[in-house]
């Protein structure tokens, strides 16, 4: 019996090694693109594109009507997030599971963790990517409103100086709201083994919590009834934006009837985000080796 040795020319890799930071940001960019189905089939782009169109449509309509009538007051920043909140929840429910549950289902998570990136890095990269994707749907429509209000004015520069004070609430509010939706979506999705289950859990949260808030209001008395509105994610977003843009809530609205300290909505958002991120990191920290 004879043996033959073949020299196949295997060599060690001598190219650049970018390390953990490069892997992290590459994953962020890849996941951000995945949120909008970029680089994938038409079916993957269908939901994000439809939601994006529906989110931008009211801003374009407001600007168009204001431009046709010459009435800048028809453009409103504060109630825009309230109007599009259900669409933002649907986007988070559809795309949050898409970027983390899919990796677990097809075994890509194990491959990611074989590189310098850690499990917590993976979770934070996904959170940052989804937050950035949500920002596209929250910040850019607001900037369209801002630009429209400035450009349709008779004196655009004067209008810009007058509206410039709104830029800080626009940027600050959309970042906080985007992080709110993204952290809830990924925190709940981290428990699921299938994408459909994760999406159902996120949708159930945003649909059932308002009903739960109503039930709590019905069975409680006194000041507890007022604070029950904080159980409704949509009302929390409305209260936060109302406070941020320094406008008075309608007395007929849930925020107006509750008459809570305006900062309470911000503290609830921060508390929910903290809990959701802690859950997300804890779920993936178990994969650390």
Number of C-alpha atoms within 10 A of each C-alpha: 2 3 5 5 5 6 6 6 6 6 6 6 7 6 6 6 8 9 11 14 12 13 18 20 15 13 21 21 16 17 26 24 17 21 26 19 20 14 11 11 9 10 9 17 16 12 17 22 14 12 17 19 11 14 24 19 13 16 22 15 13 20 26 15 14 19 18 10 11 15 14 20 9 13 22 15 19 23 15 19 24 20 14 18 22 16 18 24 22 20 28 28 29 22 28 33 28 23 23 24 26 16 15 16 12 9 11 14 17 13 9 16 17 12 11 15 17 20 23 19 21 22 23 19 22 25 27 21 25 30 24 22 23 27 21 17 24 26 20 17 22 24 16 16 23 23 15 21 25 21 17 19 17 10 10 15 12 12 17 17 11 11 14 12 11 16 13 12 17 21 16 13 22 23 17 19 27 22 23 23 28 31 28 26 31 31 27 22 27 22 15 19 15 15 22 15 16 26 25 16 18 25 19 12 18 21 16 13 17 19 13 15 19 15 13 17 18 11 9 12 10 8 11 13 17 18 16 19 26 22 17 20 25 22 20 23 24 23 29 26 27 22 20 19 17 12 10 11 16 11 11 9 11 17 23 15 13 19 13 16 9 16 12 16 24 20 13 17 20 16 13 17 21 15 13 21 22 13 19 24 19 16 16 17 16 10 13 9 8
